[in-house]
Amino acid sequence: MFDLDNWQEIWTTITRNKLRSLLTGFGIFWGIFMLVLLLGIGNGFRDGIQRILNGVAANTCVFLTDRTSEPYRGYRKGRAWEMNARDVELIRGKARWVEQVAPVLYGVYSDKNVVRGMKSGTYNIMGVLPAQFVVYPQVVMQGRLINEMDVEQRRKVCVISPGVYETLFSPGENPLGKYIRVKGIYFQVVGVSRMVASNTGQKDESFYIPFTTMRYTFSRGDRIHQLFCIGQEGVDASLVEQEVKMILREAHDIAPNDEKAILSYNTQEMFQIFNNLILGVDLLIWIVGLGALMSGMVGISNIMLVTVRERTREIGVRRALGAKPVTILKQLMSESVLLTFVSGIFGFLLGVFILEMMARAMTDSTGLLAPPSISFNMSLLALFILVLAGVAAGILPTIRALKIKAIDAIRDE
């Protein structure tokens, strides 16, 4: 621990050339400022991605149809085919790794297809099973979701999103029990909900009715437009995907090696892509932030080398009067650490202040970027890196000073 005289001597040395010290310290100031700012924004990006991922079941596979690309069993390639309600029963009966099946039927899409009194809107009506709300978890704002009884009895009920509610109802009006006309057929509102995944800046304008009601009331036939399969817990989603595709190929006479006839993807792969993206962003942040900090370290090291050169005679006199090498080492290392810490702490505080301002401005943000923040542990890590940078910046000048011989230093002009 240095006494007061030592600290005064260190401060006097640093302030002897104020402009040089200021410009040197700015490198560390900017480096730690950029590191803190980038870490905070990176956390906001990570939280925004996580907000999206929380709104989708982690082990879900999605299936769509396309034309065949291989001839098979007398069929030519390029044949169009459709999934149907029988496929749902086949998958439920044959698939080992599927826990729930959620077919989706779209229809009655036209301009101003949803009407209530003098208000109307254009929405894509979806016929769904209750399992659909496992695939895309919902936040129930009023009432309830579609249930199995609605599906079995083909009830003319609907669940609407906040976007639909805002269009068809007055602010504060209770929509439950009210009727909405869809292509001339009245549906009773039983709930208002939004998808968890819709909290990303995109307006949720979903309109759900029971799958069987869509199928029979609007004469949609036996086809299915989209199929979601939820895998059993702990089962790799790729296994579920391949199993379901095999069942669909057999049911519709599609060649086993035809990879284009069935369009599919699983959310596990999507999660991995996002995780890799987050990892890449984190790596880029650390490279840029530490690069900026390192440039400041080099600046301080260079200035300390110049200082050592200017103080050669002083160091020589100290050595001649019996100053131990450890005393010279403490003196120079303390100067480097103090200059680094004072400069860096201002950069750190400015970075935290800007992050706080950004977070307040983005309190209601629903986009891909959540309010930026920096954790306490990350703050401690940044300060540790700051001190480490000061030590590293002083190593080379200190070694240079310790190599100075007393007699040579005194002769130096």
TORMARMAR-984513 format. One line per 2 residues: number of its first residue (from 1); their letters; for each residue x, y, z of N, C-alpha, C. Coordinates in pm, whole numbers, plus 50000, padded with zeros to 5 digits. Example, Ala and Ser with C-alpha at 12.3 -4.5 7.8 and 13.67 -1.06 7.14 Angstrom:
<atoms>
1> as> 51319/49431/50780/51230/49550/50780/51320/49670/50780; 51285/49775/50708/51367/49894/50714/51290/50003/50787
</atoms>
This chain:
<atoms>
1> mf> 50085/49880/50000/50000/50000/50000/50088/50125/50000; 50069/50214/49907/50148/50337/49899/50097/50439/50001
3> dl> 50191/50516/50052/50150/50624/50140/50110/50745/50056; 50069/50851/50124/50018/50970/50055/50124/51033/49965
5> dn> 50249/51035/50012/50356/51095/49931/50373/51023/49799; 50365/50891/49804/50378/50812/49680/50265/50844/49583
7> wq> 50141/50853/49635/50028/50882/49547/50039/51024/49489; 50089/51117/49569/50108/51253/49518/50214/51255/49408
9> ei> 50319/51176/49426/50424/51170/49325/50370/51108/49196; 50288/51003/49210/50228/50938/49092/50139/51037/49018
11> wt> 50056/51107/49095/49964/51203/49032/50040/51319/48965; 50145/51364/49029/50227/51471/48971/50290/51427/48839
13> ti> 50338/51304/48836/50398/51251/48713/50296/51245/48600; 50174/51200/48632/50070/51186/48529/50026/51322/48478
15> tr> 50015/51419/48570/49964/51551/48531/50074/51646/48483; 50197/51597/48477/50306/51682/48431/50283/51725/48287
17> nk> 50230/51632/48207/50195/51664/48069/50047/51630/48051; 49963/51727/48084/49818/51702/48090/49761/51660/47957
19> lr> 49798/51725/47848/49742/51693/47718/49776/51552/47677; 49902/51515/47699/49944/51380/47662/49869/51275/47744
21> sl> 49857/51299/47874/49785/51205/47960/49638/51196/47921; 49580/51312/47886/49438/51314/47846/49415/51234/47719
23> lt> 49500/51256/47620/49485/51183/47494/49512/51034/47512; 49607/51002/47599/49637/50861/47626/49519/50794/47695
25> gf> 49465/50861/47796/49351/50805/47869/49227/50791/47785; 49213/50874/47681/49094/50867/47597/49082/50732/47527
27> gi> 49197/50672/47494/49192/50539/47431/49127/50436/47521; 49165/50436/47649/49104/50344/47745/48958/50381/47769
29> fw> 48931/50511/47781/48794/50560/47800/48703/50509/47688; 48748/50524/47566/48666/50483/47451/48653/50331/47444
31> gi> 48761/50261/47476/48757/50115/47470/48658/50056/47568; 48663/50099/47694/48571/50044/47794/48428/50092/47768
33> fm> 48413/50213/47717/48281/50265/47683/48217/50179/47573; 48293/50148/47469/48241/50066/47360/48210/49925/47409
35> lv> 48297/49870/47494/48274/49735/47545/48144/49728/47625; 48123/49822/47715/48000/49822/47797/47877/49844/47709
37> ll> 47887/49937/47616/47772/49966/47529/47737/49846/47443; 47837/49781/47385/47812/49665/47300/47758/49548/47381
39> lg> 47810/49528/47502/47759/49420/47586/47612/49443/47621; 47577/49567/47652/47438/49598/47685/47345/49577/47567
41> ig> 47386/49624/47450/47303/49605/47330/47295/49457/47294; 47406/49385/47312/47405/49240/47287/47307/49169/47378
43> ng> 47300/49210/47506/47202/49151/47597/47059/49182/47552; 47038/49304/47502/46905/49340/47452/46867/49255/47331
45> fr> 46963/49231/47242/46938/49147/47126/46907/49004/47169; 46983/48953/47267/46961/48818/47316/46823/48805/47379
47> dg> 46783/48905/47458/46651/48901/47522/46540/48909/47418; 46563/48988/47311/46463/48997/47205/46444/48865/47133
49> iq> 46557/48797/47104/46550/48665/47041/46479/48566/47132; 46514/48571/47261/46453/48479/47356/46304/48502/47367
51> ri> 46263/48627/47352/46120/48661/47357/46046/48594/47242; 46112/48585/47127/46050/48519/47012/46045/48368/47035
53> ln> 46156/48312/47083/46164/48167/47101/46067/48119/47208; 46041/48201/47309/45947/48162/47415/45806/48148/47362
55> gv> 45779/48205/47245/45644/48200/47190/45622/48085/47094; 45717/47991/47085/45703/47877/46995/45745/47751/47070
57> aa> 45667/47645/47056/45702/47518/47119/45837/47470/47065; 45921/47421/47154/46060/47391/47117/46075/47264/47035
59> nt> 45979/47174/47036/45993/47046/46966/45879/47025/46866; 45852/47126/46787/45742/47122/46691/45795/47110/46549
61> cv> 45726/47029/46468/45758/47017/46326/45640/47069/46245; 45670/47137/46137/45568/47197/46051/45577/47132/45913
63> fl> 45460/47099/45855/45457/47030/45726/45363/47101/45629; 45411/47115/45505/45333/47171/45394/45353/47083/45273
65> td> 45270/47103/45173/45281/47018/45052/45341/47094/44935; 45404/47018/44845/45457/47073/44721/45447/46963/44615
67> rt> 45480/46995/44493/45474/46894/44386/45585/46791/44402; 45555/46669/44361/45654/46563/44370/45768/46587/44271
69> se> 45884/46538/44307/46001/46554/44220/46052/46421/44165; 45984/46310/44202/46025/46178/44156/45901/46099/44112
71> py> 45912/46024/44001/45800/45936/43963/45792/45819/44060; 45668/45771/44086/45654/45662/44183/45518/45594/44166
73> rg> 45520/45461/44158/45400/45379/44147/45305/45425/44038; 45361/45453/43925/45282/45491/43810/45250/45638/43800
75> yr> 45283/45715/43904/45260/45859/43900/45383/45928/43842; 45359/46031/43762/45469/46109/43709/45517/46210/43813
77> kg> 45639/46256/43794/45688/46360/43884/45616/46492/43850; 45609/46580/43947/45537/46706/43928/45392/46696/43968
79> ra> 45352/46583/44031/45213/46565/44072/45183/46649/44196; 45069/46715/44195/45024/46792/44312/44946/46699/44405
81> we> 44962/46716/44533/44889/46635/44631/44853/46720/44751; 44763/46670/44834/44716/46747/44949/44711/46658/45073
83> mn> 44744/46714/45187/44722/46644/45314/44573/46649/45345; 44526/46549/45419/44385/46545/45453/44364/46499/45597
85> ar> 44238/46497/45638/44205/46464/45777/44246/46321/45812; 44248/46230/45713/44290/46093/45740/44436/46087/45783
87> dv> 44517/46180/45732/44658/46183/45771/44674/46209/45921; 44584/46290/45976/44590/46319/46119/44572/46191/46200
89> el> 44473/46109/46161/44448/45983/46232/44562/45885/46212; 44619/45882/46090/44733/45793/46065/44852/45829/46154
91> ir> 44880/45956/46162/44994/46001/46243/44967/45971/46391; 44848/45995/46436/44814/45965/46576/44829/45816/46606
93> gk> 44797/45732/46507/44802/45588/46530/44939/45526/46508; 45018/45580/46416/45145/45517/46378/45269/45584/46435
95> ar> 45265/45711/46454/45386/45784/46494/45420/45756/46640; 45541/45708/46663/45586/45676/46799/45628/45800/46877
97> wv> 45683/45899/46805/45744/46012/46874/45655/46136/46878; 45534/46127/46821/45445/46244/46817/45351/46241/46936
99> eq> 45345/46352/47008/45256/46362/47122/45122/46426/47084; 45126/46531/47003/45003/46598/46962/45012/46638/46814
101> va> 44896/46638/46749/44887/46678/46609/44793/46798/46600; 44836/46900/46527/44757/47023/46517/44742/47063/46371
103> pv> 44636/47012/46303/44612/47054/46164/44552/47195/46161; 44579/47267/46054/44524/47402/46036/44456/47409/45901
105> ly> 44337/47468/45902/44260/47484/45780/44231/47633/45760; 44276/47688/45650/44253/47829/45621/44136/47842/45525
107> gv> 44072/47957/45527/43963/47974/45432/43889/48105/45447; 43787/48120/45366/43697/48235/45361/43774/48367/45364
109> ys> 43885/48372/45291/43963/48495/45288/43916/48581/45172; 43869/48700/45205/43827/48797/45105/43826/48934/45170
111> dk> 43808/49036/45091/43809/49172/45143/43690/49194/45235; 43718/49248/45354/43614/49278/45454/43531/49154/45485
113> nv> 43602/49044/45513/43530/48917/45536/43480/48901/45679; 43519/48991/45769/43472/48984/45907/43399/49116/45938
115> vr> 43274/49104/45983/43189/49223/46000/43121/49219/46136; 43114/49337/46200/43033/49352/46321/42969/49490/46315
117> gm> 42838/49491/46293/42767/49617/46279/42819/49695/46161; 42865/49817/46186/42918/49901/46080/43069/49888/46065
119> ks> 43130/49803/46147/43274/49785/46143/43310/49655/46073; 43422/49657/46003/43463/49536/45932/43614/49533/45918
121> gt> 43667/49415/45885/43810/49399/45865/43838/49279/45778; 43960/49270/45731/44001/49159/45645/44102/49073/45722
123> yn> 44063/48950/45751/44148/48862/45831/44152/48722/45770; 44262/48653/45802/44276/48515/45757/44219/48424/45866
125> im> 44101/48369/45840/44034/48285/45940/44102/48149/45944; 44130/48100/46066/44199/47971/46082/44111/47874/46160
127> gv> 44091/47755/46104/44025/47647/46175/44131/47565/46247; 44123/47556/46379/44229/47492/46456/44172/47398/46562
129> lp> 44261/47311/46612/44233/47228/46728/44298/47293/46850; 44259/47251/46971/44322/47308/47092/44475/47291/47093
131> aq> 44526/47188/47026/44670/47166/47023/44745/47281/46956; 44675/47359/46875/44738/47474/46809/44791/47574/46912
133> fv> 44725/47579/47026/44766/47674/47129/44881/47621/47214; 44920/47496/47186/45044/47443/47244/45160/47479/47153
135> vy> 45134/47472/47022/45237/47510/46924/45273/47657/46941; 45170/47742/46945/45189/47885/46964/45119/47926/47094
137> pq> 45190/47922/47205/45129/47957/47334/45063/48095/47330; 44953/48104/47402/44873/48226/47400/44870/48293/47537
139> vv> 44856/48423/47535/44825/48500/47656/44676/48532/47648; 44597/48468/47733/44452/48489/47732/44421/48620/47804
141> mq> 44367/48714/47730/44338/48846/47785/44195/48854/47838; 44103/48784/47773/43964/48777/47817/43907/48642/47774
143> gr> 43820/48586/47859/43751/48464/47820/43840/48341/47820; 43832/48263/47713/43901/48135/47704/43944/48108/47562
145> li> 44014/47993/47543/44053/47948/47411/43955/47843/47359; 43972/47804/47238/43888/47698/47180/43923/47565/47248
147> ne> 43821/47487/47284/43844/47360/47354/43789/47243/47275; 43806/47122/47332/43764/47000/47262/43614/46995/47241
149> md> 43536/47049/47334/43390/47050/47319/43348/47135/47200; 43416/47246/47180/43386/47329/47063/43409/47251/46934
151> ve> 43518/47173/46932/43553/47096/46811/43453/46983/46790; 43420/46909/46895/43329/46794/46883/43189/46839/46840
153> qr> 43142/46948/46894/43006/46993/46863/42999/47093/46748; 43114/47119/46687/43122/47213/46573/43056/47347/46606
155> rk> 43090/47396/46722/43029/47521/46767/43077/47638/46682; 42987/47731/46665/43020/47855/46591/43068/47960/46692
157> vc> 43191/47937/46738/43254/48028/46833/43387/48071/46775; 43441/48178/46828/43569/48227/46778/43651/48289/46890
159> vi> 43782/48286/46871/43877/48355/46959/43949/48457/46873; 43950/48581/46916/44009/48687/46835/44133/48744/46905
161> sp> 44215/48807/46826/44337/48871/46878/44309/49017/46911; 44401/49083/46981/44381/49225/47012/44365/49311/46888
163> gv> 44434/49274/46777/44422/49352/46655/44281/49350/46599; 44217/49232/46606/44078/49220/46560/43985/49296/46655
165> ye> 44011/49282/46785/43927/49351/46885/43930/49503/46863; 44047/49558/46840/44060/49703/46822/43981/49752/46702
167> tl> 43970/49667/46598/43899/49707/46477/43747/49698/46493; 43702/49592/46558/43559/49563/46561/43486/49612/46686
169> fs> 43561/49645/46791/43498/49684/46917/43549/49821/46962; 43468/49888/47041/43506/50017/47098/43601/49993/47215
171> pg> 43689/50087/47245/43781/50072/47357/43706/50047/47488; 43747/49944/47561/43684/49910/47687/43559/49826/47675
173> en> 43509/49804/47556/43388/49725/47537/43416/49578/47562; 43325/49509/47630/43339/49366/47658/43296/49286/47534
175> pl> 43388/49212/47472/43352/49140/47349/43290/49003/47374; 43305/48950/47496/43259/48814/47524/43107/48803/47508
177> gk> 43068/48701/47433/42926/48678/47408/42872/48755/47290; 42947/48847/47236/42903/48925/47121/42923/48842/46993
179> yi> 42851/48880/46888/42855/48803/46763/42927/48880/46653; 43002/48804/46576/43074/48857/46460/43032/48777/46338
181> rv> 43009/48846/46227/42964/48778/46106/43084/48750/46014; 43097/48623/45976/43203/48580/45884/43137/48519/45761
183> kg> 43145/48590/45650/43083/48542/45524/42936/48505/45545; 42867/48590/45620/42723/48570/45640/42688/48478/45754
185> iy> 42785/48417/45821/42759/48324/45931/42806/48388/46061; 42724/48380/46164/42754/48447/46290/42833/48356/46384
187> fq> 42938/48413/46444/43021/48343/46541/43022/48422/46671; 43010/48349/46782/43011/48414/46913/43155/48422/46966
189> vv> 43193/48539/47014/43327/48558/47068/43335/48496/47208; 43428/48401/47226/43445/48338/47357/43578/48375/47422
191> gv> 43664/48444/47348/43791/48480/47408/43869/48580/47325; 43957/48651/47393/44053/48741/47328/44191/48699/47376
193> sr> 44280/48669/47284/44414/48625/47323/44515/48674/47220; 44639/48676/47261/44747/48707/47168/44855/48602/47182
195> mv> 44925/48576/47073/45036/48482/47078/45151/48544/47156; 45218/48462/47235/45338/48509/47305/45439/48558/47204
197> as> 45449/48489/47091/45545/48527/46986/45507/48655/46916; 45384/48703/46936/45344/48827/46868/45401/48950/46936
199> nt> 45465/48931/47052/45522/49045/47125/45657/49083/47064; 45658/49103/46932/45783/49132/46861/45767/49250/46767
201> gq> 45665/49328/46785/45646/49446/46701/45546/49426/46589; 45514/49300/46556/45418/49273/46449/45278/49260/46510
203> kd> 45183/49330/46453/45047/49330/46505/44982/49194/46489; 44926/49142/46596/44860/49012/46593/44715/49031/46552
205> es> 44678/48976/46436/44540/48987/46386/44485/48847/46357; 44502/48757/46454/44458/48618/46437/44308/48607/46465
207> fy> 44246/48511/46395/44102/48486/46411/44083/48335/46406; 44054/48274/46523/44046/48128/46532/43902/48082/46546
209> ip> 43869/47973/46475/43743/47903/46495/43775/47754/46503; 43684/47670/46557/43712/47526/46566/43739/47464/46428
211> ft> 43830/47369/46425/43869/47305/46300/43749/47242/46229; 43666/47170/46303/43549/47103/46243/43447/47205/46192
213> tm> 43434/47316/46261/43340/47419/46217/43384/47476/46083; 43514/47504/46070/43567/47551/45943/43543/47448/45833
215> ry> 43567/47323/45865/43559/47217/45764/43418/47198/45711; 43321/47193/45800/43185/47159/45758/43099/47283/45729
217> tf> 43114/47388/45806/43030/47506/45785/43064/47575/45654; 43195/47580/45622/43238/47648/45500/43274/47551/45388
219> sr> 43236/47424/45407/43255/47321/45302/43400/47321/45249; 43493/47307/45341/43634/47308/45303/43684/47171/45259
221> gd> 43597/47070/45264/43638/46937/45219/43726/46867/45321; 43806/46773/45271/43885/46687/45357/44030/46733/45371
223> ri> 44068/46837/45299/44208/46875/45293/44254/46949/45418; 44385/46952/45433/44450/47027/45541/44555/47116/45476
225> hq> 44558/47241/45514/44654/47332/45453/44792/47325/45519; 44793/47304/45650/44919/47304/45724/44906/47208/45841
227> lf> 45016/47143/45873/45012/47042/45978/45127/47064/46075; 45094/47073/46204/45195/47085/46310/45195/46956/46391
229> ci> 45314/46904/46418/45328/46785/46502/45421/46818/46617; 45371/46795/46738/45449/46825/46858/45510/46695/46908
231> gq> 45642/46692/46917/45712/46571/46960/45703/46549/47110; 45727/46425/47149/45730/46392/47291/45851/46458/47357
233> eg> 45837/46486/47483/45943/46554/47557/46072/46471/47555; 46181/46537/47524/46311/46471/47522/46346/46405/47391
235> vd> 46252/46403/47295/46277/46340/47165/46329/46444/47067; 46434/46411/46995/46489/46502/46895/46384/46533/46789
237> as> 46364/46660/46762/46261/46701/46666/46287/46647/46526; 46413/46624/46491/46443/46569/46358/46389/46427/46343
239> lv> 46385/46350/46453/46327/46216/46448/46177/46224/46422; 46112/46318/46488/45968/46339/46467/45943/46379/46322
241> eq> 46025/46468/46271/46009/46516/46133/46020/46403/46033; 46122/46319/46046/46143/46209/45952/46034/46103/45964
243> ev> 45988/46079/46088/45884/45979/46108/45753/46021/46041; 45714/46146/46060/45589/46194/46000/45600/46198/45848
245> km> 45713/46239/45796/45731/46243/45650/45720/46103/45590; 45772/46003/45659/45761/45865/45611/45615/45821/45606
247> il> 45537/45856/45709/45394/45819/45710/45320/45889/45598; 45349/46017/45574/45282/46091/45468/45321/46037/45330
249> re> 45446/46000/45310/45488/45944/45182/45414/45814/45151; 45403/45728/45250/45333/45601/45230/45185/45624/45201
251> ah> 45125/45719/45269/44981/45742/45254/44945/45805/45120; 45039/45877/45059/45009/45950/44936/45094/45906/44817
253> di> 45151/45786/44826/45229/45728/44715/45337/45825/44667; 45418/45869/44759/45531/45957/44728/45659/45876/44743
255> ap> 45752/45891/44652/45877/45816/44655/45952/45841/44785; 46010/45734/44844/46082/45750/44972/46198/45849/44964
257> nd> 46257/45863/44846/46372/45953/44831/46332/46092/44778; 46202/46118/44772/46154/46248/44724/46156/46348/44840
259> ek> 46254/46438/44836/46272/46534/44945/46200/46667/44920; 46141/46683/44801/46079/46810/44766/45926/46808/44780
261> ai> 45866/46690/44782/45720/46682/44785/45662/46731/44917; 45737/46712/45024/45690/46754/45157/45784/46862/45210
263> ls> 45730/46982/45224/45807/47091/45282/45794/47084/45433; 45906/47087/45501/45900/47076/45646/46017/47146/45712
265> yn> 45998/47182/45834/46106/47231/45919/46066/47207/46064; 46164/47203/46149/46134/47186/46291/46192/47301/46371
267> tq> 46124/47336/46478/46162/47453/46557/46294/47431/46630; 46332/47305/46650/46460/47278/46715/46574/47331/46629
269> em> 46564/47313/46497/46665/47366/46406/46664/47519/46410; 46543/47576/46417/46531/47721/46424/46596/47774/46552
271> fq> 46572/47703/46662/46633/47743/46789/46785/47739/46778; 46838/47634/46713/46982/47620/46700/47040/47733/46615
273> if> 46967/47770/46509/47012/47880/46424/47019/48010/46505; 46915/48035/46584/46913/48156/46666/47024/48153/46772
275> nn> 47046/48034/46830/47152/48023/46931/47289/48050/46869; 47310/47997/46748/47435/48023/46677/47449/48171/46644
277> li> 47336/48233/46608/47338/48376/46578/47377/48457/46701; 47319/48421/46815/47351/48490/46940/47498/48471/46975
279> lg> 47548/48347/46957/47688/48319/46986/47779/48402/46896; 47742/48413/46767/47821/48492/46674/47821/48640/46711
281> vd> 47705/48690/46752/47696/48831/46793/47780/48856/46918; 47772/48763/47015/47854/48778/47137/48003/48779/47103
283> ll> 48043/48689/47014/48184/48682/46976/48228/48812/46908; 48143/48864/46819/48175/48989/46751/48185/49105/46850
285> iw> 48095/49108/46947/48097/49214/47047/48228/49213/47125; 48269/49094/47168/48393/49085/47246/48515/49119/47161
287> iv> 48514/49078/47035/48627/49109/46947/48639/49260/46928; 48526/49325/46897/48528/49471/46874/48560/49545/47003
289> gl> 48493/49506/47113/48514/49575/47239/48655/49560/47292; 48706/49438/47293/48842/49417/47341/48945/49477/47246
291> ga> 48912/49478/47116/49003/49542/47020/49017/49691/47048; 48903/49755/47077/48909/49898/47110/48985/49921/47240
293> lm> 48964/49832/47338/49035/49845/47465/49185/49821/47447; 49219/49725/47362/49360/49694/47339/49433/49811/47273
295> sg> 49363/49880/47184/49426/49997/47122/49459/50103/47226; 49371/50117/47326/49399/50209/47435/49516/50162/47519
297> mv> 49524/50031/47541/49637/49975/47616/49769/50003/47546; 49771/49987/47414/49893/50013/47338/49933/50159/47350
299> gi> 49832/50248/47348/49861/50391/47361/49924/50422/47495; 49867/50366/47602/49923/50390/47735/50064/50332/47746
301> sn> 50084/50213/47692/50216/50150/47698/50320/50235/47625; 50283/50288/47509/50376/50372/47433/50411/50499/47509
303> im> 50309/50561/47568/50335/50684/47643/50421/50654/47765; 50398/50541/47830/50479/50505/47945/50624/50481/47904
305> lv> 50645/50424/47785/50782/50405/47735/50850/50541/47714; 50773/50636/47659/50828/50771/47641/50861/50832/47776
307> tv> 50771/50809/47873/50794/50863/48007/50919/50803/48070; 50937/50673/48052/51057/50608/48105/51182/50668/48043
309> re> 51174/50693/47912/51289/50752/47843/51319/50891/47899; 51214/50969/47921/51233/51104/47973/51286/51103/48116
311> rt> 51254/50997/48190/51292/50991/48331/51412/50899/48355; 51491/50877/48250/51605/50788/48262/51701/50833/48372
313> re> 51736/50963/48372/51827/51015/48474/51766/51002/48614; 51635/51030/48623/51569/51018/48754/51575/50875/48806
315> ig> 51546/50780/48717/51550/50639/48756/51692/50599/48796; 51790/50651/48719/51929/50621/48752/51969/50673/48889
317> vr> 51928/50794/48922/51959/50852/49053/51894/50768/49163; 51767/50727/49141/51698/50644/49241/51774/50513/49265
319> ra> 51820/50453/49154/51895/50328/49166/52027/50351/49239; 52093/50463/49208/52221/50494/49271/52205/50519/49420
321> lg> 52089/50573/49460/52064/50602/49601/52011/50481/49677; 52002/50367/49606/51963/50243/49674/51820/50200/49656
323> ak> 51749/50264/49565/51610/50222/49541/51608/50080/49484; 51528/49995/49543/51518/49857/49497/51436/49849/49367
325> pv> 51463/49747/49285/51384/49731/49161/51234/49726/49186; 51195/49662/49301/51053/49651/49328/50990/49788/49351
327> ti> 51068/49883/49402/51016/50019/49421/50989/50087/49288; 51083/50073/49195/51064/50127/49060/50944/50060/48994
329> lk> 50933/49929/49013/50822/49853/48952/50688/49904/49004; 50677/49921/49136/50551/49968/49195/50516/50107/49144
331> ql> 50619/50192/49135/50596/50329/49091/50536/50333/48951; 50599/50263/48857/50555/50268/48717/50423/50193/48697
333> ms> 50408/50078/48761/50283/50002/48746/50167/50081/48805; 50190/50149/48915/50083/50228/48976/50039/50342/48886
335> es> 50136/50405/48820/50103/50512/48727/50016/50459/48613; 50053/50343/48560/49978/50284/48449/49837/50245/48491
337> vl> 49827/50178/48608/49695/50133/48655/49607/50253/48689; 49663/50354/48754/49584/50471/48791/49531/50543/48667
339> lt> 49618/50565/48568/49575/50632/48446/49467/50550/48375; 49487/50419/48372/49389/50331/48307/49256/50332/48382
341> fv> 49262/50321/48515/49139/50310/48593/49059/50439/48590; 49127/50552/48607/49055/50680/48605/48989/50703/48470
343> sg> 49063/50675/48362/49005/50692/48228/48891/50594/48204; 48915/50467/48243/48816/50363/48217/48689/50377/48297
345> if> 48700/50425/48421/48580/50435/48504/48484/50538/48448; 48537/50645/48388/48450/50743/48322/48381/50681/48200
347> gf> 48457/50602/48123/48397/50534/48009/48292/50434/48052; 48319/50362/48161/48224/50264/48214/48095/50333/48258
349> ll> 48108/50439/48336/47989/50510/48386/47908/50571/48271; 47976/50627/48171/47904/50684/48057/47829/50576/47981
351> gv> 47894/50459/47964/47828/50348/47895/47704/50301/47968; 47714/50285/48101/47598/50244/48181/47487/50348/48174
353> fi> 47525/50476/48177/47425/50584/48170/47349/50580/48038; 47420/50563/47928/47355/50559/47797/47265/50436/47786
355> le> 47311/50321/47839/47227/50201/47838/47099/50223/47917; 47109/50292/48030/46991/50320/48111/46894/50411/48037
357> mm> 46946/50510/47967/46861/50599/47889/46791/50523/47776; 46866/50435/47710/46808/50355/47602/46700/50262/47656
359> ar> 46726/50201/47773/46628/50109/47832/46499/50182/47867; 46511/50304/47919/46390/50380/47952/46313/50419/47827
361> am> 46385/50453/47721/46319/50491/47596/46253/50371/47529; 46302/50250/47559/46250/50129/47494/46168/50043/47588
363> td> 46110/50105/47692/46035/50029/47791/45922/49948/47728; 45854/50006/47631/45741/49938/47566/45781/49873/47434
365> st> 45909/49855/47413/45957/49797/47288/45910/49652/47274; 45862/49618/47155/45819/49482/47126/45892/49426/47005
367> gl> 45998/49493/46963/46070/49450/46845/46174/49344/46876; 46261/49321/46777/46365/49220/46792/46465/49258/46899
369> la> 46485/49387/46921/46579/49436/47021/46503/49475/47147; 46529/49403/47256/46469/49435/47384/46549/49548/47450
371> pp> 46497/49610/47556/46573/49715/47625/46712/49665/47664; 46818/49735/47625/46954/49689/47657/46983/49699/47805
373> si> 47071/49614/47853/47109/49614/47994/47241/49543/48011; 47304/49566/48124/47428/49496/48156/47415/49444/48299
375> sf> 47445/49318/48318/47427/49256/48449/47538/49297/48545; 47513/49272/48673/47613/49305/48776/47741/49225/48754
377> nm> 47726/49095/48723/47844/49012/48700/47923/49061/48580; 47853/49103/48475/47921/49154/48357/47990/49287/48388
379> sl> 47931/49365/48476/47994/49491/48516/48125/49464/48590; 48121/49367/48681/48243/49331/48753/48350/49279/48656
381> la> 48307/49201/48557/48402/49151/48459/48465/49265/48380; 48385/49363/48343/48438/49478/48268/48539/49555/48351
383> lf> 48510/49573/48480/48604/49644/48567/48732/49562/48588; 48718/49430/48597/48836/49345/48610/48924/49355/48486
385> il> 48861/49354/48369/48935/49369/48244/49005/49504/48240; 48937/49604/48296/48994/49739/48299/49124/49742/48380
387> vl> 49120/49684/48501/49240/49680/48584/49348/49596/48518; 49307/49484/48460/49403/49397/48391/49470/49471/48275
389> ag> 49392/49554/48207/49448/49633/48096/49554/49729/48147; 49529/49788/48264/49627/49880/48321/49757/49810/48356
391> va> 49745/49690/48414/49864/49613/48448/49940/49575/48322; 49864/49526/48220/49929/49484/48096/49998/49600/48027
393> ag> 49937/49718/48032/49995/49835/47966/50125/49879/48033; 50140/49849/48161/50259/49893/48232/50373/49794/48233
395> il> 50348/49671/48183/50451/49567/48190/50574/49604/48108; 50556/49637/47981/50670/49665/47893/50752/49785/47941
397> pt> 50689/49899/47974/50768/50011/48026/50843/49976/48154; 50780/49895/48240/50846/49857/48364/50970/49773/48338
399> ir> 50958/49678/48247/51074/49595/48211/51186/49683/48155; 51146/49779/48073/51245/49871/48016/51316/49949/48127
401> al> 51240/49995/48226/51299/50074/48335/51392/49990/48421; 51352/49863/48445/51434/49777/48530/51567/49740/48466
403> ki> 51575/49751/48334/51699/49719/48264/51799/49834/48266; 51755/49952/48310/51843/50069/48312/51946/50055/48424
405> ka> 52071/50064/48392/52176/50060/48492/52200/50201/48546; 52230/50209/48674/52245/50338/48740/52354/50425/48676
407> id> 52469/50366/48649/52580/50443/48596/52551/50494/48456; 52483/50408/48374/52449/50449/48236/52343/50558/48237
409> ai> 52248/50548/48331/52140/50648/48338/52194/50784/48377; 52290/50787/48471/52346/50915/48516/52425/50982/48405
411> rd> 52491/50903/48319/52567/50959/48207/52477/51008/48095; 52351/50959/48094/52260/50990/47981/52225/51140/47980
413> e> 52233/51198/47866/52201/51340/47850/52069/51354/47776
</atoms>
